[in-house]
Amino acid sequence: MTVAVVFTFAIGVFWELIELVAREVGERFDIEPVLIHYGWRDTVVDLGFDVVGALLVIGADLRIFVPLMEQSPGVTGAVLVGSGWIVFGGSVLMALLIGLGNSMRF
């Protein structure tokens, strides 16, 4: 259960970073960004809803997902670890791009 909530939160952080990168790219190339970052208050609210949503899904569907995951624990673990590394690596990369983009402005 904890893994699902933490993973959902991590994906939410990943998405919020995508919004920041979209804004930075739009500003750099003087185009309207496809995704808009509305501010840090919006980010906190979004992440809060991510956690609440994860808890609701766990509460409602735990009896369905656990038996499915138990059928092939090796594949389930590999998918979870692999996607976790993708989200972590992508988040770090986007945070670095945002930081570098801010430092290169005049």
Protein Blocks (a to p, Z undefined) as FASTA:
>chain_A
ZZmmmmmmmmmmmmmmmmmmmmmmmmmnopacfbdcebjklmmmmmmmmmmmmmmmmmmm
mmmmmmmmmmmmmlmmmmmmmmmmmmmmmmmmmmmmmmmmmmmpZZ
